[in-house]
Amino acid sequence: MGAGTEPQQNLIANSLRLLLSDDRFAGSLSGGSLPVEDALDEVLWTDPPMANYAVHYPIHDVVYEGVVLRAGHPLVVSLAAANTDPSLKADHRAGNRAHLAWSAGPHNCPAQSPARLIAAVAVEKLLDRLPDVELAVPVAELTWRPGPFHRALAALPVTFPPATVTPSTAGDEPPVERSAPTSQPSEVPEGGRVRHGWAARLLAWWRGE
């Protein structure tokens, strides 16, 4: 559960960043066409949530591209670097799933299909509920969180118009305007104690909220 939660949220956030900033994708949102699957493919090629992870240990000294790989020394394979190798010249990535974002071989990610489905549904639901959502800052000002393995945004600030709730019958309370929350996500369980942080997000994800 722990190993799958952060890469999943990084895939969702990275896909939203692409959809909201790249004209190839953002330009078609207002037209009713949501190329979420295409955005997922692009992100898995260029900004995979696990950028470097596949650690291997040569069983004997190997010379590769003029570099000596010593036996028993860890070798970290960069999945992102392999995907963006200039020699591939893969300009059109929509529908092309020959990337290494899930790694490869007997130790590849066992949850590829569920992960894609969860990310696609999350992005589609958000864009369906907030069709006018926009980045709150220029995409160049977004900050990537440092780390040896992940490709993760430190934050994804967005803005969207407040929603107006209309009373169902005459004489009810006047319409209430609701805007985007500015506080961190929280959960209020039985007993009234407010929970903040990653535990609240994990609980909400488990409940399907």
N, C-alpha and C positions, 0 to 999 in steps of 0.2 A: 504493500500500500504506500509506504513512504517513498520507495524508489519510483513509483509511477505517478505520484501526485504533482511534484514540481515540474517534470518534463511535460506533463499534460497541460498545466496552466501556462507554461512557456510557449507551447505550440499554439494555444488559443490567443495569447497576447501578441505573439509575433505575427499571427495571421491577421488579427485586427489591425495591427500597425500597417501592414501591407495594404489591406483593403481601404483604409482611411487615408493613405498617403500616396499610393501609386495610381496614376491616371489610367493605367491599363485595367485596373480593377475598380477604383473609386468612381471613375467616370460612368460606369454602368449601373451603379447602385440606384440612382434616381430613376432609371428606366425600368426598374422592376426585375432586372436580371442580376442575380447574386452569384457570381462565379466563385463560390466558397471553395469548391473542390480544386479549382485552378489555383487559388491562393494558397491552399494547403500544400499542393505540389511544389509551388514556387518556394515557399518557406522551408519545406523539407530539403530542397536543393541548396538554398543560399543561407538560411538562418536556422538550421535544425536545432531543436531544443537541447539536444546533447551534442555539442560540437566536437568534443574529444573524450573518448571513453575506452575504446577497445585497446586494452593493455595486453601485449604479448611479450614472451620471453624466448629469445632464440636459444635453441638447444645446442648450438655450436656457433662459432664466429662466422659471420656472413658479411660479404662485401656487397653493398647495394648502392648503386649510383655513385660509386667512389667513396662511400662512407662505410667504415667497419662497424658492424653491429655485434657487440660482444655477447658471448654466451652468458645467459643468466641475467643480463641487464634489461630492465623494463623498457619496452618500446611502446609509446603511446601513439596510436593511429588517430590522426585528425579526420573525422568523418566529414567535417565541413570543408577542409582543404581538399580532400579527395573529390568531393562533389563539385567544387569550383575550379578544378584543375583547368588551366587555359587550353590544354590540348584537347579537352572534350568538345569545346566549341558548341555547346548545347544552348542555343539562343531560345529555342522554343521548348519550354519545360511543361506546358500544360498537358496533363494526361501522361507524362513521362514519369514513371515511378522506378526508374533504374538507379536511384540514388542510394547512398549508404546511410541515410538518417536512422534506419533501424538496425544498423550494423549488418552482418551477413554471416552465413555459415551456421554451425550448430548452436552458437550462442547469440543469435540475433534476438531482437525483441519479440517476446511471445504474444504481445498484445497489440499488434499493428492495426488490425481491423477495428477492435473496440476503441483504440486511441483516435483513429481517424474519425470514427462515428461520433464520439463524444465531442471532439473539437468542432466538427462541422455543425452539429446540432447547437452547441453553445454559441457559435458565431451567428448562425442563422436566427436563433431566438433573440439575441441581443439586437441585431439589425432589424428584426421584425418589430420588437417593442420600441426601439429607439431609432427610427429610420433617418432622423436628422442629426445623428451623433457625428461629431467632428473632433479632430485632435485639438486640444487646447493650446498646444505649442507647435512650432514648426518641427517637422520630423527630424531635422538635423540636430535639434536640441534635446531629443530623447537620449537618456543615458542608459548604457548597457551595464549591467551589474558584473563586476569582475569575478572571475572564478576559473579554475583550470578545466572544468568539464562542460559547464552549461553555456547556452547562448540565451541570456535572459535580460529583459528590461527591468530597470530599477523601478519604473512606474510607467503607466500609460494614461496620462491625464486627458480627459475628454470633456466636451461640453455638449449639451443638448437642451432644447427648449423645455420649459416646465409643462407638465401635463395638466389639463383642466378637467376636473371631475364635475359633471353636471348632475344636479339632483334628479332623482327618478320621478318625483311627484311635486306638485306645487305646494308651497308652504314648508318644504324641507329646508335644511340649512343651505346657505349660499354656496356657490362653487368654491372649491378649495384648490389653490394652485400648489403643485408639488414640483420641486426642482431636484437636481442631482444632489445626493448627500455629500457632505464634505468631510465627514468623520470616517474613521476606519470601520470595516464591517464588524458587526457584533451580533450576538445571539442572546436572547433573553429566555433561559430555560425556566422550568417550573421552580418557584421559589423566588423569582425576581432578580437573581444575580446576573449581572451583565458580563458576558464573556467577549474578549477581544482577541484578535490576532489569528495565527494559523490554525489553532484548535477550532475556532468558530467557523473558519472557511472550510476546514475538513468536514466538520459536522454538517454544514449546509450542503456540501457536495454529496455526502453520503445520503442525505435526505432527498437529493435531486432538486434542491432549490436553486 
